[in-house]
Amino acid sequence: MSTLKTKIVLLKELLALKEVVDKGSIQIAANENGVKNSNMSQLIKDLEDRFNTKLINRGFDGSLPTNSTQLIYNDICAIEELLNKISENFVDLDAFCGSMSVWTEEGLFGSFIMKDLSEFYAKYPKIRLELLMRKEPDISNMDILIVKPKLHPNIHGTVLFKFKTHLKFYTSKKYLSEHGSPKNINDLLENHDLCMVKRYMNLPEYQSIIKRAKHLNTTSDSLALIYRLVNDGDGITVFPSWFEESSKNLVCIDNLDFEYEMETQCVCRTEIAESPKVLAFVNFFIDFCKGHNVPIDIYY
């Protein structure tokens, strides 16, 4: 049975092998890791002796992996990933403390975040989030804002991440059973009931829809209100596609010639961008987006 000391040495040799394969050269791998070329080369030789097989072909073209190395390379990558994960999780929790104000859109979006907050608090028990959904977003007295740039063009700060969602027409099964499905966009605007989020109506992409709509039943700045009305069968609206998972009653009307992509970005005050609690929230939101199948681009 291998001793602890033997396993530690083996781990060091395996990680050295991966560095050489990734860099394509023993010398480059040694230089970038701050060790002597001879020491890096010795680690590879010791590993070859341990396995009794050649792992690196040394030549004028650099250091190339043999077939034996390719067989174990993915396993070494998995070991390194696990080590990185352990290092990230082993943090000083005292650095993750204090309160943080987060502005987000009122309604379902805020509700979605709140449902997942228990996981955030379990991991960072000393950070308290103050979710602000009814005030106007103001970067001067709030820490983090999750905003749509087209709706809030005057918000400036450090952009932490961005994500885009597709907006489509949705209605409920109840509405379809009573009124039928629109045949096309003209039929929708001529003969069906619309419930629209008022702030969306200010976007140029929606102007043609609003001007042509004959039956604009309800307009409201409350996304939650529009959601309840549509979910209860009172009309058709435009929603982000990931709202579909919030209700079994919502139905996408996908035969209409309309689809719009809305960008949302997370902005924070620049002076706190590198604070541990901000980075903790970014990691939480990345997991949140992945959990709801929302593509996300990290900028910071």
SVG drawing of the C-alpha trace seen along z (x, -y; Angstrom):
<svg xmlns="http://www.w3.org/2000/svg" viewBox="-64 -59 83 61">
<polyline fill="none" stroke="black" stroke-width="0.4" points="0.0,0.0 1.3,-3.4 2.3,-5.7 1.1,-9.2 4.6,-10.5 4.6,-8.3 1.2,-9.7 2.3,-13.3 5.4,-12.7 3.2,-11.0 0.8,-13.9 3.7,-16.3 5.0,-14.2 1.6,-13.9 0.9,-17.7 4.4,-18.3 3.6,-16.0 0.4,-17.9 2.3,-21.2 4.8,-19.8 2.1,-18.5 0.1,-21.8 3.2,-23.9 4.7,-21.6 8.1,-22.0 9.9,-21.0 11.8,-24.2 8.8,-26.4 6.9,-24.5 9.8,-24.9 10.2,-28.6 6.5,-29.4 6.3,-27.4 9.5,-28.9 11.5,-25.7 14.8,-24.6 14.7,-22.9 16.6,-20.0 14.2,-19.6 11.2,-19.5 12.9,-17.0 13.8,-14.9 10.1,-14.8 9.1,-13.4 11.9,-10.9 10.9,-9.7 7.3,-9.3 8.5,-7.3 10.6,-5.1 7.6,-4.6 5.3,-3.5 8.1,-1.8 7.0,-3.5 8.0,-6.4 5.7,-9.4 7.4,-12.2 9.1,-12.2 11.8,-14.8 13.0,-16.3 13.5,-19.4 9.8,-19.9 9.5,-20.1 8.2,-17.6 5.3,-15.6 3.1,-13.1 3.3,-9.4 0.2,-7.2 0.7,-6.2 0.4,-9.9 -2.7,-10.4 -4.4,-7.5 -3.9,-9.2 -4.1,-12.9 -7.8,-13.3 -7.5,-11.8 -4.7,-14.2 -6.9,-17.1 -9.7,-15.8 -7.3,-15.7 -6.1,-19.3 -9.7,-20.5 -10.6,-18.9 -7.6,-20.6 -8.6,-23.9 -12.2,-23.4 -10.8,-22.6 -8.7,-25.7 -11.6,-27.9 -13.9,-26.5 -11.3,-26.7 -11.6,-30.5 -11.6,-32.7 -15.3,-33.1 -14.7,-36.3 -13.8,-38.0 -17.3,-37.3 -19.3,-39.5 -21.5,-42.6 -24.6,-43.7 -25.0,-44.4 -27.8,-46.1 -28.9,-44.5 -31.4,-46.1 -33.3,-43.8 -36.4,-44.0 -39.6,-43.7 -41.8,-40.7 -40.8,-37.2 -37.1,-38.0 -36.7,-39.1 -38.8,-36.2 -36.6,-33.7 -33.5,-35.1 -35.2,-35.0 -36.0,-31.3 -32.3,-30.4 -31.1,-32.7 -31.1,-29.9 -28.2,-28.4 -26.3,-31.7 -26.9,-32.2 -25.9,-28.6 -22.5,-29.2 -22.0,-32.8 -23.9,-33.1 -22.3,-36.4 -23.4,-38.2 -26.9,-39.8 -28.5,-40.8 -31.0,-43.6 -33.0,-43.1 -34.4,-46.4 -37.2,-46.0 -39.5,-49.0 -37.0,-51.9 -35.5,-53.5 -32.0,-52.0 -29.3,-54.3 -25.6,-53.2 -24.6,-56.0 -26.4,-54.5 -26.7,-50.8 -24.0,-48.2 -25.1,-46.0 -27.7,-46.6 -29.1,-44.0 -30.5,-46.2 -31.5,-46.2 -29.2,-48.9 -31.9,-49.9 -34.3,-50.7 -31.7,-52.2 -29.0,-53.8 -27.6,-56.1 -26.4,-53.4 -22.6,-53.3 -20.2,-51.3 -18.1,-48.1 -19.9,-45.5 -19.6,-42.1 -21.5,-40.0 -24.1,-40.1 -26.7,-37.7 -29.3,-37.7 -32.8,-36.2 -35.2,-35.7 -38.6,-37.4 -41.5,-35.7 -45.3,-35.9 -46.9,-33.8 -50.4,-33.1 -52.2,-30.4 -53.9,-27.2 -57.2,-28.7 -57.0,-31.7 -56.2,-29.4 -59.2,-27.1 -61.5,-30.1 -60.1,-32.3 -57.9,-30.0 -54.3,-30.6 -53.4,-33.6 -52.7,-32.5 -50.0,-35.2 -48.8,-38.5 -51.5,-40.4 -54.2,-38.1 -52.8,-38.6 -52.8,-42.4 -56.2,-42.6 -58.2,-40.0 -56.6,-39.1 -56.1,-40.6 -52.7,-42.0 -51.4,-42.6 -48.1,-44.5 -45.4,-45.5 -45.4,-49.3 -41.6,-49.8 -41.2,-47.4 -43.5,-49.6 -40.8,-52.3 -38.4,-50.1 -38.3,-50.9 -38.8,-47.2 -42.2,-47.2 -43.5,-50.5 -44.9,-48.8 -46.8,-46.2 -48.3,-48.8 -49.4,-51.1 -51.1,-48.3 -52.7,-46.5 -56.5,-46.8 -57.1,-45.2 -54.6,-46.4 -56.4,-45.2 -53.8,-46.0 -50.5,-47.9 -48.6,-47.9 -45.1,-48.4 -45.6,-45.3 -44.3,-42.3 -45.8,-40.1 -49.3,-41.6 -49.0,-41.0 -47.9,-37.4 -50.9,-36.7 -53.3,-38.1 -51.9,-36.1 -51.5,-33.0 -55.2,-33.3 -56.3,-33.5 -56.8,-37.3 -54.6,-37.7 -51.3,-37.4 -48.0,-39.1 -44.3,-39.2 -42.1,-37.4 -38.5,-36.2 -38.4,-32.6 -37.1,-31.3 -40.3,-32.5 -41.9,-29.4 -40.5,-27.2 -42.4,-29.2 -45.8,-27.9 -47.3,-24.8 -50.0,-27.0 -47.8,-29.3 -47.8,-28.4 -45.4,-29.9 -47.0,-31.1 -44.1,-30.1 -45.8,-30.5 -45.6,-34.3 -43.0,-36.2 -41.6,-37.9 -38.6,-37.3 -36.5,-39.8 -33.3,-39.4 -33.1,-41.4 -29.7,-42.1 -29.4,-42.3 -26.2,-43.3 -25.0,-43.3 -23.2,-46.5 -21.6,-47.4 -19.9,-50.4 -16.3,-50.3 -14.8,-50.8 -16.2,-47.6 -15.9,-45.5 -13.0,-43.4 -14.5,-42.8 -15.1,-39.2 -18.8,-39.7 -19.3,-41.0 -17.3,-38.1 -19.4,-35.7 -22.6,-37.2 -21.2,-36.9 -20.5,-33.2 -24.0,-32.7 -25.6,-34.4 -23.5,-32.3 -24.9,-29.2 -28.4,-30.7 -28.2,-31.4 -26.9,-27.9 -29.6,-26.4 -32.3,-28.2 -30.6,-27.6 -29.8,-31.3 -26.5,-31.8 -24.2,-34.2 -21.0,-36.1 -18.6,-36.9 -16.8,-40.3 -15.0,-40.7"/>
</svg>
